[in-house]
C-alpha cells in the first residue's frame, strides 16, 4: 500500500490487508 511505501517499509509491495499500528494501512497490493 502507499502508506507503507511512504513510510519506507519493505513490505509495501507484498502485504495484503496489512495492519499499521493496529489500523488497516493497505487493503490490496
HELIX and SHEET records of a PDB file:
HELIX    1   1 UNK A    2  UNK A    7  1                                   6    
HELIX    2   2 UNK A   10  UNK A   13  5                                   4    
SHEET    1   A 2 UNK A  19  UNK A  20  0                                        
SHEET    2   A 2 UNK A  23  UNK A  24 -1                                        
END                                                                             
